[in-house]
Amino acid sequence: MTIEDVQQEIIEEFSVYEDWMDKYGYLIDLGNQLEDLDPKEKTDQNLIKGCQSRVWLVAEKNNGKLQFKGESDAVIVKGLVALLLRVVSDRTPKEIAENELHFIDDLGLKQHLSPTRANGLLAMVKQIKLYAVAYNRLETEGGK
């Protein structure tokens, strides 16, 4: 599946719910399924700046693809992390860098989150893109 395919799948899953309270419930369920980070990974270096709640994001490159892990101390935000990781994990840096994560706007997530949570979501996306660009640059410049 491509990044686009996964985004469309998420949009379809959310379309089942008409009420935003149900959508929040689904987000919470997704977050509860997210594997907790190792406490050693909850460092200031992995902490996303710009989030009201605490969000940690870790990226590692294996076999040419980025693997992301993340966690938050807020239940709805943890669900947002789970959605983002579902879209971007196990992708090449180039794929992530070249694809827009439009599902956020398509679902109306930013409009239905508090301004601080919406800013935090954008900060997570920005950090994911920065990881992708950095790893892509390493590849193209002959790094590992």
C-alpha positions, 0 to 999 in steps of 0.5 A: 500500500502507498501512503495515499492508499493508507490515507484513503483507508483512514478517511474511509474508517472515519467516515463511518462516524458521523458524530465527532464524539464517536471520532474522538472515541475511535482516536482514543482506541487507536492510541490505546493500541499504540505500543508504549515507548521504552522509557530510555526513548522518552528524552528531550531530544525525542520530545516534540516542541510545540505540543501542549501535551508531551509527545515523543517521536523516534525514527530509525532507518532499517533496510532503507525504510524509516520506522517510527515510534511515538507516544503521548501522555494525552489520550487523544494526542496518542491517537493522532500519533497512532494515525501518523505512524500508520501512514509514515512508518515503513516508508522510504525517506523519499516517499515521506518527503514527497507526499502530503499528509492530506488526511488531516485536512480531509478529516477536519482534524485541525478544525475539531482540535483545540488550537494548541492540539492542532499546533501540536499535530502540525509540529508532529508532521513537521518533525516527521518531514524533517526526519525524512528530509534528513535521512533522504539527504544522507542517502543522496550524499552517500551516507548510510 
